[in-house]
Amino acid sequence: MANAILMARDFIGLSAMDLREDGKALPHPGSLPNKTQDDQTVMLVEVNVDDYQRRQDK
């Protein structure tokens, strides 16, 4: 699960950086679904895009 969270943060961070480079606005966070199937896990992943970009620029 920890690896999946790290991968999600990377994906979100890189996607946000691409949007910024293209001059597009970042989307607002989504909401959790009302219903899930028994075998699903749903998580919110927090990403500080400014901090992520600073770390990538080093």
PyMOL commands that place a pseudoatom at each C-alpha (Angstrom):
pseudoatom trace, name=CA, resn=MET, resi=1, chain=A, elem=C, hetatm=0, pos=[0.000, 0.000, 0.000]
pseudoatom trace, name=CA, resn=ALA, resi=2, chain=A, elem=C, hetatm=0, pos=[2.856, 2.410, 0.850]
pseudoatom trace, name=CA, resn=ASN, resi=3, chain=A, elem=C, hetatm=0, pos=[4.388, 1.897, -2.594]
pseudoatom trace, name=CA, resn=ALA, resi=4, chain=A, elem=C, hetatm=0, pos=[1.036, 2.565, -4.268]
pseudoatom trace, name=CA, resn=ILE, resi=5, chain=A, elem=C, hetatm=0, pos=[0.735, 5.862, -2.374]
pseudoatom trace, name=CA, resn=LEU, resi=6, chain=A, elem=C, hetatm=0, pos=[4.245, 6.927, -3.458]
pseudoatom trace, name=CA, resn=MET, resi=7, chain=A, elem=C, hetatm=0, pos=[3.431, 6.050, -7.058]
pseudoatom trace, name=CA, resn=ALA, resi=8, chain=A, elem=C, hetatm=0, pos=[0.165, 8.002, -6.884]
pseudoatom trace, name=CA, resn=ARG, resi=9, chain=A, elem=C, hetatm=0, pos=[1.978, 11.059, -5.495]
pseudoatom trace, name=CA, resn=ASP, resi=10, chain=A, elem=C, hetatm=0, pos=[4.528, 10.875, -8.314]
pseudoatom trace, name=CA, resn=PHE, resi=11, chain=A, elem=C, hetatm=0, pos=[1.809, 10.572, -10.929]
pseudoatom trace, name=CA, resn=ILE, resi=12, chain=A, elem=C, hetatm=0, pos=[-0.179, 13.479, -9.498]
pseudoatom trace, name=CA, resn=GLY, resi=13, chain=A, elem=C, hetatm=0, pos=[2.939, 15.627, -9.044]
pseudoatom trace, name=CA, resn=LEU, resi=14, chain=A, elem=C, hetatm=0, pos=[4.233, 15.016, -12.563]
pseudoatom trace, name=CA, resn=SER, resi=15, chain=A, elem=C, hetatm=0, pos=[0.777, 15.564, -14.063]
pseudoatom trace, name=CA, resn=ALA, resi=16, chain=A, elem=C, hetatm=0, pos=[0.451, 18.858, -12.175]
pseudoatom trace, name=CA, resn=MET, resi=17, chain=A, elem=C, hetatm=0, pos=[3.872, 19.988, -13.381]
pseudoatom trace, name=CA, resn=ASP, resi=18, chain=A, elem=C, hetatm=0, pos=[2.856, 19.210, -16.981]
pseudoatom trace, name=CA, resn=LEU, resi=19, chain=A, elem=C, hetatm=0, pos=[-0.364, 21.196, -16.587]
pseudoatom trace, name=CA, resn=ARG, resi=20, chain=A, elem=C, hetatm=0, pos=[1.548, 24.175, -15.198]
pseudoatom trace, name=CA, resn=GLU, resi=21, chain=A, elem=C, hetatm=0, pos=[4.090, 24.035, -18.034]
pseudoatom trace, name=CA, resn=ASP, resi=22, chain=A, elem=C, hetatm=0, pos=[1.185, 24.110, -20.495]
pseudoatom trace, name=CA, resn=GLY, resi=23, chain=A, elem=C, hetatm=0, pos=[-0.293, 27.146, -18.708]
pseudoatom trace, name=CA, resn=LYS, resi=24, chain=A, elem=C, hetatm=0, pos=[-3.356, 25.226, -17.551]
pseudoatom trace, name=CA, resn=ALA, resi=25, chain=A, elem=C, hetatm=0, pos=[-4.994, 25.421, -14.139]
pseudoatom trace, name=CA, resn=LEU, resi=26, chain=A, elem=C, hetatm=0, pos=[-4.753, 22.565, -11.700]
pseudoatom trace, name=CA, resn=PRO, resi=27, chain=A, elem=C, hetatm=0, pos=[-8.051, 20.730, -11.162]
pseudoatom trace, name=CA, resn=HIS, resi=28, chain=A, elem=C, hetatm=0, pos=[-9.779, 20.852, -7.805]
pseudoatom trace, name=CA, resn=PRO, resi=29, chain=A, elem=C, hetatm=0, pos=[-9.565, 17.702, -5.683]
pseudoatom trace, name=CA, resn=GLY, resi=30, chain=A, elem=C, hetatm=0, pos=[-12.257, 15.145, -6.338]
pseudoatom trace, name=CA, resn=SER, resi=31, chain=A, elem=C, hetatm=0, pos=[-14.533, 13.504, -3.841]
pseudoatom trace, name=CA, resn=LEU, resi=32, chain=A, elem=C, hetatm=0, pos=[-14.704, 9.922, -2.698]
pseudoatom trace, name=CA, resn=PRO, resi=33, chain=A, elem=C, hetatm=0, pos=[-17.262, 7.690, -4.389]
pseudoatom trace, name=CA, resn=ASN, resi=34, chain=A, elem=C, hetatm=0, pos=[-20.453, 7.014, -2.453]
pseudoatom trace, name=CA, resn=LYS, resi=35, chain=A, elem=C, hetatm=0, pos=[-20.242, 3.277, -3.054]
pseudoatom trace, name=CA, resn=THR, resi=36, chain=A, elem=C, hetatm=0, pos=[-17.392, 0.838, -3.550]
pseudoatom trace, name=CA, resn=GLN, resi=37, chain=A, elem=C, hetatm=0, pos=[-17.221, -2.863, -4.212]
pseudoatom trace, name=CA, resn=ASP, resi=38, chain=A, elem=C, hetatm=0, pos=[-16.151, -5.183, -1.407]
pseudoatom trace, name=CA, resn=ASP, resi=39, chain=A, elem=C, hetatm=0, pos=[-12.656, -5.706, -2.835]
pseudoatom trace, name=CA, resn=GLN, resi=40, chain=A, elem=C, hetatm=0, pos=[-11.880, -2.006, -3.435]
pseudoatom trace, name=CA, resn=THR, resi=41, chain=A, elem=C, hetatm=0, pos=[-9.760, 0.324, -1.352]
pseudoatom trace, name=CA, resn=VAL, resi=42, chain=A, elem=C, hetatm=0, pos=[-10.249, 4.064, -1.805]
pseudoatom trace, name=CA, resn=MET, resi=43, chain=A, elem=C, hetatm=0, pos=[-7.766, 6.614, -0.464]
pseudoatom trace, name=CA, resn=LEU, resi=44, chain=A, elem=C, hetatm=0, pos=[-7.188, 10.316, -0.718]
pseudoatom trace, name=CA, resn=VAL, resi=45, chain=A, elem=C, hetatm=0, pos=[-3.574, 11.171, -1.587]
pseudoatom trace, name=CA, resn=GLU, resi=46, chain=A, elem=C, hetatm=0, pos=[-2.231, 14.559, -0.538]
pseudoatom trace, name=CA, resn=VAL, resi=47, chain=A, elem=C, hetatm=0, pos=[0.357, 16.220, -2.772]
pseudoatom trace, name=CA, resn=ASN, resi=48, chain=A, elem=C, hetatm=0, pos=[1.944, 19.616, -2.189]
pseudoatom trace, name=CA, resn=VAL, resi=49, chain=A, elem=C, hetatm=0, pos=[2.627, 20.475, -5.837]
pseudoatom trace, name=CA, resn=ASP, resi=50, chain=A, elem=C, hetatm=0, pos=[4.952, 23.396, -5.055]
pseudoatom trace, name=CA, resn=ASP, resi=51, chain=A, elem=C, hetatm=0, pos=[7.080, 21.226, -2.762]
pseudoatom trace, name=CA, resn=TYR, resi=52, chain=A, elem=C, hetatm=0, pos=[7.038, 18.368, -5.273]
pseudoatom trace, name=CA, resn=GLN, resi=53, chain=A, elem=C, hetatm=0, pos=[8.258, 20.656, -8.056]
pseudoatom trace, name=CA, resn=ARG, resi=54, chain=A, elem=C, hetatm=0, pos=[11.049, 22.089, -5.855]
pseudoatom trace, name=CA, resn=ARG, resi=55, chain=A, elem=C, hetatm=0, pos=[12.285, 18.561, -5.114]
pseudoatom trace, name=CA, resn=GLN, resi=56, chain=A, elem=C, hetatm=0, pos=[12.201, 17.630, -8.814]
pseudoatom trace, name=CA, resn=ASP, resi=57, chain=A, elem=C, hetatm=0, pos=[14.083, 20.788, -9.836]
pseudoatom trace, name=CA, resn=LYS, resi=58, chain=A, elem=C, hetatm=0, pos=[17.088, 19.929, -7.631]
for i in range(1, 58): cmd.bond("trace and resi %d" % i, "trace and resi %d" % (i + 1))
show_as sticks, trace
zoom trace
